[in-house]
Amino acid sequence: MQGKPVSTTRPISKTIQGAPVPALGFGTWPLKGSECREAVVDALGLGYRHIDTARMYNNEWEVGQGLKDSGIPREEIFLTTKLWSTELEGPKVKGYLEESLQKLQTAYVDLLLIHWPNPKVLVAETLAAMMHLREEGKVRQIGVSNFPPDLLEEALRHAPVFCNQVEYHPFLSQQRLAEICRERDVLLTAYSPIAHGAVMQEPLLLEIARKYGKSPVQVTLRWLLQQEKVAAIPKAASQVNRQNNLNIFDFTLTQEEMTLIFGLARNQRLINPAWGPKWE
Ligand SMILES: NC(=O)c1ccc[n+]([C@@H]2O[C@H](COP(=O)([O-])OP(=O)(O)OC[C@H]3O[C@@H](n4cnc5c(N)ncnc54)[C@H](OP(=O)(O)O)[C@@H]3O)[C@@H](O)[C@H]2O)c1
């Protein structure tokens, strides 16, 4: 069961290090070409104000075109892009970001992330180059992605990391990371937040969803956003899914329901490439 779309309701914000971030973002991987541009225009029209891309997605131009075509003022949108793990050497970082800005057709990104850690490059070196871009105003915040707790703590020793974007959904606990993020005022952005749709078959989520007249996907997104310092960036090529994912701001899960959903964790990691870090 899906509720009515709330096209005029803006996603709630999370405040990180004093800066607001729309808690529900729109993920653009693996959208490409005109499908990507049209999805971004539509998402912004529906009320999304947080868009996630990466240099590796090969869609920055279309994302930028979508931003422009939407007619939404640039300053209302929180835009994230990411440096690929082979692009982390300090002296090269500026060139890569400038190329991205050109494709995105914007003067700055709100958040620049290291997409995956690369043990061959010191994180301090990359973060120093990213901080320089922040001082120049080309990047508002800097952060990381796919950093396990120990690597996040290492990064935090070198820079004011704003965000760690990691896989997070009811079937994969991120308890330790979430604790560090709460303590250190870091945004934990959940990617693959609905486990590629697998939450739809989960009996507990179906039962809670029935109670609120929502879907298990909506309950899952709500569960994520009710957690302190957590944002989520579901991807939806389908317009109806994009609308439904935004329609989660008119109900509240009880503490008991939150706890029951935490109990679904079964260490199910969907994105685990050979170059990825060692997760505990
Ligand atoms: N930092 C990283 O390394 C990393 C890795 C992976 C992903 N990401 C980011 O996270 C974003 C989301 O992750 P993801 O694409 O892996 O997984 P996801 O958002 O968990 O799942 C996307 C899938 O769920 C479906 N879906 C979306 N809304 C739905 C709804 N309301 N009901 C039923 N099905 C629904 C989509 O279908 P349709 O498309 O057909 O609508 C699509 O097949 C990516 O786009 C990307 O921006 C980052």
The ligand as an SDF file (V2000), in Angstrom:
LIG
                    3D

 48 52  0  0  0  0  0  0  0  0999 V2000
   29.1320    5.6210   -2.1330 N   0  0  0  0  0  0  0  0  0  0  0  0
   28.9700    4.4710   -2.7380 C   0  0  0  0  0  0  0  0  0  0  0  0
   29.9000    3.6760   -2.8880 O   0  0  0  0  0  0  0  0  0  0  0  0
   27.6080    4.1000   -3.2620 C   0  0  0  0  0  0  0  0  0  0  0  0
   27.3280    2.7780   -3.6200 C   0  0  0  0  0  0  0  0  0  0  0  0
   26.0430    2.4660   -4.0860 C   0  0  0  0  0  0  0  0  0  0  0  0
   25.0770    3.4630   -4.1980 C   0  0  0  0  0  0  0  0  0  0  0  0
   25.3890    4.7610   -3.8610 N   0  0  0  0  0  0  0  0  0  0  0  0
   24.3870    5.8510   -3.9840 C   0  0  0  0  0  0  0  0  0  0  0  0
   23.1920    5.4380   -3.3190 O   0  0  0  0  0  0  0  0  0  0  0  0
   22.0790    5.5050   -4.2100 C   0  0  0  0  0  0  0  0  0  0  0  0
   21.0410    4.4670   -3.8500 C   0  0  0  0  0  0  0  0  0  0  0  0
   21.5930    3.1760   -3.7330 O   0  0  0  0  0  0  0  0  0  0  0  0
   21.2180    1.9350   -4.6830 P   0  0  0  0  0  0  0  0  0  0  0  0
   20.7370    2.4160   -6.0060 O   0  0  0  0  0  0  0  0  0  0  0  0
   22.3920    1.0060   -4.6260 O   0  0  0  0  0  0  0  0  0  0  0  0
   20.0560    1.1960   -3.8960 O   0  0  0  0  0  0  0  0  0  0  0  0
   18.5540    1.4840   -3.3890 P   0  0  0  0  0  0  0  0  0  0  0  0
   18.2490    2.9350   -3.4240 O   0  0  0  0  0  0  0  0  0  0  0  0
   18.4570    0.7390   -2.0900 O   0  0  0  0  0  0  0  0  0  0  0  0
   17.6500    0.6840   -4.4310 O   0  0  0  0  0  0  0  0  0  0  0  0
   17.3120    1.1520   -5.7000 C   0  0  0  0  0  0  0  0  0  0  0  0
   16.2770    0.1700   -6.2550 C   0  0  0  0  0  0  0  0  0  0  0  0
   15.0860    0.2320   -5.4620 O   0  0  0  0  0  0  0  0  0  0  0  0
   13.9680    0.4720   -6.2900 C   0  0  0  0  0  0  0  0  0  0  0  0
   13.0220    1.3500   -5.5890 N   0  0  0  0  0  0  0  0  0  0  0  0
   13.2200    2.6620   -5.2550 C   0  0  0  0  0  0  0  0  0  0  0  0
   12.1560    3.1420   -4.6040 N   0  0  0  0  0  0  0  0  0  0  0  0
   11.2470    2.1290   -4.5180 C   0  0  0  0  0  0  0  0  0  0  0  0
    9.9420    2.0190   -3.9660 C   0  0  0  0  0  0  0  0  0  0  0  0
    9.3550    3.0480   -3.3610 N   0  0  0  0  0  0  0  0  0  0  0  0
    9.3070    0.8250   -4.0730 N   0  0  0  0  0  0  0  0  0  0  0  0
    9.9030   -0.2060   -4.6800 C   0  0  0  0  0  0  0  0  0  0  0  0
   11.1480   -0.1780   -5.2190 N   0  0  0  0  0  0  0  0  0  0  0  0
   11.8110    0.9870   -5.1360 C   0  0  0  0  0  0  0  0  0  0  0  0
   14.5210    1.1450   -7.5290 C   0  0  0  0  0  0  0  0  0  0  0  0
   13.6330    0.8750   -8.6140 O   0  0  0  0  0  0  0  0  0  0  0  0
   13.4670    1.8760   -9.8740 P   0  0  0  0  0  0  0  0  0  0  0  0
   14.8230    2.4600  -10.1510 O   0  0  0  0  0  0  0  0  0  0  0  0
   12.9350    0.9830  -10.9290 O   0  0  0  0  0  0  0  0  0  0  0  0
   12.4720    2.9360   -9.4750 O   0  0  0  0  0  0  0  0  0  0  0  0
   15.8590    0.4690   -7.6830 C   0  0  0  0  0  0  0  0  0  0  0  0
   15.7180   -0.7740   -8.3420 O   0  0  0  0  0  0  0  0  0  0  0  0
   22.7270    5.3410   -5.5970 C   0  0  0  0  0  0  0  0  0  0  0  0
   21.9020    5.8330   -6.6150 O   0  0  0  0  0  0  0  0  0  0  0  0
   23.9980    6.1470   -5.4310 C   0  0  0  0  0  0  0  0  0  0  0  0
   23.7230    7.5440   -5.5870 O   0  0  0  0  0  0  0  0  0  0  0  0
   26.6340    5.0870   -3.3790 C   0  0  0  0  0  0  0  0  0  0  0  0
  1  2  1  0
  2  3  2  0
  2  4  1  0
  4  5  1  0
  4 48  2  0
  5  6  2  0
  6  7  1  0
  7  8  2  0
  8  9  1  0
  8 48  1  0
  9 10  1  0
  9 46  1  0
 10 11  1  0
 11 12  1  0
 11 44  1  0
 12 13  1  0
 13 14  1  0
 14 15  2  0
 14 16  1  0
 14 17  1  0
 17 18  1  0
 18 19  2  0
 18 20  1  0
 18 21  1  0
 21 22  1  0
 22 23  1  0
 23 24  1  0
 23 42  1  0
 24 25  1  0
 25 26  1  0
 25 36  1  0
 26 27  1  0
 26 35  1  0
 27 28  2  0
 28 29  1  0
 29 30  1  0
 29 35  2  0
 30 31  1  0
 30 32  2  0
 32 33  1  0
 33 34  2  0
 34 35  1  0
 36 37  1  0
 36 42  1  0
 37 38  1  0
 38 39  2  0
 38 40  1  0
 38 41  1  0
 42 43  1  0
 44 45  1  0
 44 46  1  0
 46 47  1  0
M  CHG  2   8   1  16  -1
M  END
$$$$
